[in-house]
Amino acid sequence: MSTPAHTGADREAAARPISGDGAASRSDTLTVTDNRTGASYELPVTDGTVRALDLRQIKTGEGDFGLMSYDPAYMNTASCRSAITYIDGEAGILQHRGYPIEQLCERSTYLEVAYLIIHGALPTRSELEEWVQEITLHTFVHENIKHFMEGFRYDANPMGMLVASVGGLSTFYPDANRIHDEEVRRIQIIRLLAKMPTLAAFAFRHNMGQPYVYPDNELNYAGNFLGMMYKMTELKYQPDPRLERALDVLFILHADHEQNASTSAVRSVGSTQVDPYTAVAAGVAALYGPLHGGANEAALRMLARIGTVEEIPAFLEGVKTGKERLMGFGHRVYKNYDPRARIIRKHLDDVFEVRGKSPLLDVATELERRALEDEYFTSRKLYPNVDFYSGLIYEALGLPVSMFPVMFAIGRTSGWIGQWLEMVLDPEQKIARPRQIYTGERDRDYVPIDRR
């Protein structure tokens, strides 16, 4: 987390040059000595951070812009303050608004967790009923959106369709750019949560060459999505409750995960004060990348390539020598077992009971066991993450790998919305504008084209 605001005299008092002799060190400050000039500076430390702007006072002279921090990929930079998701990667802890992910998956529904993330507290029974009812009544999309999606190639990637259609919603609700109007924000939040599964299911049906299926308001959130994907000629689609629950849990597990690439994209684009549909479309676009939303596909392909339990020792040796990559293990944040992976593992049996056991489950189970017993992997903090088992569930549901990140996007929509709303209401928020270190040439004279 970043530090509270320091402005004007407060900042000057908190971060100022100090002399080397008589300055008393304070426990909540960092003393920095610039060896270029010999000057020392006292920087406030709050929540374990120093403000990057406090470095700007460190200069070699009047014409110096001031010191900047250089942090490619934001490996050690907090870009915002957030009260939504807490992660302790060393201990393998994930909490939303203070509630452990294990309790939320066991006792809540996805829409209840979405309410928690967006509103900051678990709903009462009447609040939850009203919330679910509103979302249910907004699941339909305008017919023109359906026709727009029909214009894509027959084999269009579902994620590409989702990026375009989510962004396209902004043209159907032009008042959505009134982001400082509380009631306007509220209805857009409802619409985004309601329509994302519809758009996702339409993209799936398009990819399958099947007619689109409209929402069924008598089904719950996960069941309705399953119906829009799989309903064929039956008059009434009745989803298996085990599949409904497993899918609902998957949506909860993907709901939010702090400042990942797609959430950062939503905040960055949203900082321009654009409408939430466009901001969320940016999150979908970031999730499109194989290093983010496509990671479970890579894990599934790895398991398929291993093929049998007997091939696991040779594969792991290949990983150690650099000839193979262990996909679905390790995480930028988690240095322990990803708690989401444990929860998914519990729901695999329910899904396989309905859809049939995946032949890759034995490979995955044995690969995990061997890796966790091998000091080479545990010393490198390579533990299974959420992507290791989620691909097996999606495969069991009959989904092509191109749909895996789409499933991720449905669940993550609540987190994107919650983060966007938090950003809009943040008094410190400004348009995102990172600095750079210029490495190009300077002061070159233009050369006419006939002399080049």
C-alpha positions, -999 to 999 in steps of 0.1 A, spaced: 0 0 0 11 36 -6 13 63 20 -13 89 30 -12 123 13 14 149 22 7 183 7 22 218 9 38 225 43 32 190 55 53 175 28 81 201 32 81 194 70 81 156 66 106 153 38 135 178 40 173 179 39 190 175 73 225 182 84 249 153 92 257 164 127 227 174 149 197 156 132 179 132 155 167 101 136 130 92 139 117 57 138 91 65 111 115 81 87 143 70 63 175 90 62 191 90 28 225 104 20 233 115 -15 270 106 -21 271 129 -51 265 160 -30 270 148 6 235 161 15 212 140 37 174 138 35 148 126 59 119 108 42 86 98 60 79 61 61 42 51 63 28 16 58 63 4 49 66 28 20 82 61 10 65 84 -15 83 85 -49 76 122 -51 96 127 -19 127 116 -39 123 146 -62 139 169 -36 171 150 -40 190 171 -66 226 178 -76 218 214 -85 191 239 -94 187 226 -129 183 190 -118 148 175 -123 152 155 -91 157 118 -83 132 93 -97 127 56 -89 131 31 -117 108 0 -115 101 -19 -147 69 -40 -143 61 -23 -110 79 -51 -91 82 -29 -59 59 1 -65 25 7 -48 4 27 -72 -27 31 -50 -43 26 -16 -69 -1 -16 -92 -17 10 -105 -45 -12 -81 -74 -13 -53 -84 12 -26 -109 1 2 -123 22 22 -142 -3 46 -157 22 18 -172 43 -6 -180 14 -34 -158 26 -60 -142 4 -88 -121 20 -115 -98 5 -125 -69 28 -109 -90 56 -128 -122 50 -107 -153 42 -112 -167 7 -118 -201 21 -149 -189 41 -163 -170 12 -161 -200 -11 -176 -223 14 -205 -200 26 -212 -174 -1 -223 -171 -37 -204 -152 -63 -230 -123 -63 -227 -120 -26 -189 -117 -28 -194 -92 -57 -215 -71 -33 -189 -74 -6 -161 -63 -30 -180 -34 -44 -199 -21 -13 -173 -30 13 -196 -51 35 -215 -84 33 -252 -77 24 -282 -83 46 -307 -108 33 -329 -81 19 -299 -63 4 -288 -95 -13 -322 -103 -26 -325 -68 -42 -290 -70 -56 -296 -104 -72 -329 -93 -86 -315 -62 -102 -287 -81 -118 -310 -108 -130 -333 -82 -147 -304 -67 -166 -289 -98 -181 -303 -91 -216 -283 -71 -240 -296 -48 -268 -304 -67 -300 -279 -45 -318 -252 -59 -296 -262 -94 -307 -261 -83 -344 -227 -66 -338 -213 -99 -324 -228 -118 -353 -205 -98 -376 -173 -114 -364 -157 -142 -383 -171 -177 -376 -138 -187 -358 -132 -154 -340 -114 -157 -307 -140 -153 -279 -117 -130 -259 -115 -107 -289 -152 -106 -292 -155 -99 -255 -131 -70 -256 -151 -54 -285 -185 -61 -271 -178 -48 -235 -163 -16 -250 -193 -14 -273 -216 -12 -244 -204 23 -238 -221 34 -270 -254 20 -258 -252 38 -224 -237 72 -233 -246 87 -198 -221 62 -183 -194 88 -186 -210 107 -158 -188 88 -134 -192 113 -105 -230 108 -104 -236 81 -78 -269 68 -93 -254 67 -128 -224 47 -114 -248 23 -96 -267 13 -127 -236 8 -148 -222 -15 -121 -254 -36 -122 -253 -37 -160 -217 -48 -162 -221 -77 -137 -254 -87 -154 -243 -86 -191 -208 -100 -189 -219 -136 -187 -244 -130 -216 -216 -115 -238 -193 -144 -228 -219 -170 -237 -227 -153 -270 -190 -154 -279 -189 -191 -270 -219 -199 -291 -206 -179 -320 -173 -198 -318 -193 -231 -318 -214 -221 -348 -246 -223 -327 -275 -199 -323 -273 -175 -293 -294 -184 -263 -311 -156 -243 -308 -154 -205 -333 -173 -183 -343 -152 -153 -354 -182 -134 -319 -196 -131 -292 -183 -108 -261 -165 -120 -239 -195 -127 -268 -217 -138 -280 -190 -163 -245 -188 -178 -244 -226 -182 -278 -225 -199 -268 -198 -223 -238 -219 -233 -252 -254 -234 -290 -252 -240 -299 -269 -272 -335 -281 -282 -349 -287 -247 -377 -264 -236 -361 -257 -203 -324 -261 -194 -318 -275 -159 -281 -272 -149 -266 -298 -126 -263 -282 -92 -228 -296 -87 -217 -278 -119 -235 -246 -108 -217 -246 -75 -183 -254 -89 -186 -226 -114 -198 -202 -88 -168 -210 -67 -145 -205 -97 -160 -170 -102 -154 -162 -65 -118 -174 -68 -112 -151 -98 -132 -121 -83 -102 -99 -74 -65 -103 -68 -51 -69 -59 -31 -49 -85 -25 -75 -112 -20 -66 -148 -56 -64 -158 -67 -45 -127 -39 -20 -131 -51 -16 -167 -86 -8 -155 -73 17 -130 -49 33 -155 -75 37 -183 -101 47 -157 -79 74 -144 -87 94 -175 -123 95 -162 -136 74 -191 -168 54 -186 -166 21 -167 -173 -1 -198 -142 12 -216 -121 9 -184 -133 -27 -180 -127 -35 -217 -91 -25 -210 -90 -51 -182 -104 -77 -206 -77 -68 -232 -50 -72 -206 -64 -106 -195 -63 -117 -232 -25 -120 -229 -11 -156 -224 9 -145 -193 -23 -135 -175 -56 -150 -185 -40 -177 -207 -18 -192 -180 -43 -221 -172 -43 -230 -209 -5 -233 -207 -8 -255 -177 -33 -278 -194 -11 -280 -225 18 -290 -203 -1 -318 -186 -13 -330 -220 23 -330 -233 35 -350 -203 7 -375 -211 13 -402 -184 24 -405 -148 54 -425 -160 68 -395 -180 68 -371 -150 103 -378 -137 118 -371 -171 98 -340 -174 109 -326 -140 145 -333 -149 139 -314 -181 126 -285 -160 158 -285 -139 180 -284 -170 160 -257 -186 146 -278 -214 110 -277 -200 89 -251 -181 68 -260 -151 35 -242 -159 9 -235 -132 35 -234 -105 49 -202 -88 34 -168 -86 46 -132 -86 29 -126 -52 26 -161 -36 57 -177 -22 36 -205 -7 7 -227 -19 -19 -205 -36 -50 -208 -14 -72 -207 -45 -55 -239 -59 -65 -258 -28 -101 -247 -31 -103 -256 -68 -89 -290 -61 -118 -298 -37 -144 -291 -65 -127 -312 -92 -143 -344 -80 -178 -329 -82 -173 -317 -118 -157 -351 -128 -186 -369 -112 -209 -352 -137 -188 -348 -167 -164 -378 -164 -129 -378 -150 -101 -361 -170 -73 -385 -178 -49 -357 -170 -60 -355 -133 -37 -384 -123 -8 -366 -141 -16 -333 -123 -19 -350 -89 14 -369 -93 32 -340 -107 22 -318 -78 32 -345 -53 66 -350 -68 73 -313 -72 63 -306 -35 87 -333 -24 116 -320 -44 138 -294 -27 147 -280 -61 112 -266 -65 102 -259 -29 134 -239 -23 124 -218 -53 89 -213 -39 73 -231 -68 39 -242 -55 7 -248 -75 -12 -217 -83 -49 -211 -94 -41 -219 -130 -28 -254 -123 -62 -270 -117 -87 -245 -132 -79 -256 -167 -90 -292 -158 -124 -280 -147 -129 -259 -178 -119 -288 -200 -143 -310 -182 -171 -285 -189 -164 -290 -226 -149 -256 -231 -122 -249 -258 -90 -234 -244 -99 -201 -261 -127 -198 -236 -106 -202 -205 -97 -165 -201 -133 -156 -209 -143 -175 -178 -117 -157 -158 -131 -123 -171 -166 -131 -158 -154 -136 -123 -129 -108 -124 -155 -82 -134 -166 -76 -98 -130 -69 -89 -125 -46 -118 -156 -27 -109 -147 -25 -72 -112 -12 -81 -126 13 -106 -151 26 -81 -124 29 -54 -102 48 -78 -131 72 -88 -137 80 -51 -100 84 -42 -92 121 -35 -55 114 -44 -63 100 -79 -48 117 -109 -45 106 -145 -19 78 -147 13 92 -162 45 72 -155 79 87 -160 106 73 -182 144 71 -186 151 85 -220 178 65 -238 177 79 -273 198 104 -291 196 142 -286 200 174 -305 203 159 -340 200 181 -371 174 172 -396 187 157 -429 167 163 -461 155 131 -477 178 134 -508 209 135 -485 200 104 -463 
